[in-house]
Amino acid sequence: MSKPKPARYRTTNWSSYNDALRKRGSLLIWLDKEMTWHAPHEGRPGRPPVFSNAAIQFCLSLKVLFKLPLRQTAGMVASLLRLAGL
């Protein structure tokens, strides 16, 4: 018994196919301008925290998402904040 021939697909709408491939590489990151990046001072002894929990969670989410080392993540977040004007 012979194998059936595999189906052969042909692209007939090249313009929309190319647009779809271009949109795959698109990256959209929403940054809230009201988010507090710096931690509030608590008045307890010891060194005060520098960044808020939301800022740390944002950075670690980007780190995990893009599989970056910590220093590269810090550079990426700094450039994103500079681009966003924050």
C-alpha positions in Angstrom: 0.0 0.0 0.0 1.5 3.4 -1.0 1.4 6.5 1.2 -0.9 9.3 0.2 0.8 12.4 -1.2 1.0 15.2 1.4 -1.2 18.2 0.8 0.5 21.0 -0.9 -0.5 24.5 0.2 0.1 27.5 -2.0 0.0 31.0 -0.8 -2.1 33.2 -3.0 -2.4 36.3 -0.9 1.2 37.3 -0.6 0.6 40.9 0.6 -1.5 39.9 3.6 0.9 37.0 4.3 3.9 39.4 4.4 2.0 41.8 6.7 1.2 38.9 9.1 4.9 38.0 9.2 5.9 41.6 9.9 3.3 41.9 12.7 4.8 38.7 14.4 7.9 40.7 15.2 6.0 43.6 16.7 6.4 44.3 20.4 4.1 46.5 22.4 4.7 47.2 26.0 2.4 49.4 28.0 3.9 51.5 30.7 1.7 53.3 33.2 2.9 56.8 33.9 1.3 56.8 37.3 3.2 53.7 38.5 5.5 54.6 41.4 9.0 53.4 40.5 10.6 54.4 43.8 9.7 52.8 47.1 8.1 54.9 49.8 10.3 55.6 52.9 9.0 53.5 55.8 11.0 55.0 58.6 12.4 51.7 59.9 16.1 51.2 60.7 18.3 49.9 57.9 18.8 50.8 54.3 15.6 51.9 52.7 14.4 50.1 49.5 15.1 51.9 46.3 12.4 50.5 43.9 8.8 49.7 44.5 7.4 46.1 44.4 5.6 46.9 41.1 8.9 48.1 39.5 10.7 45.0 40.6 7.9 42.7 39.4 8.0 44.5 36.0 11.7 44.0 35.6 11.6 40.4 36.7 8.7 39.7 34.3 10.8 41.1 31.4 13.8 39.0 32.6 11.8 35.8 32.5 9.9 36.7 29.3 13.1 37.4 27.2 15.4 35.0 29.1 17.9 37.7 29.9 20.6 38.0 32.6 20.0 40.6 35.3 22.3 43.3 33.9 20.9 43.0 30.4 17.4 43.3 31.9 18.4 46.4 33.8 19.7 47.9 30.5 16.5 47.0 28.6 14.3 48.5 31.3 16.4 51.7 31.4 16.1 52.0 27.6 12.3 51.3 27.7 11.9 54.0 30.4 14.0 56.4 28.3 11.9 55.7 25.2 8.7 56.2 27.2 9.9 59.5 28.6 9.7 58.3 32.2 
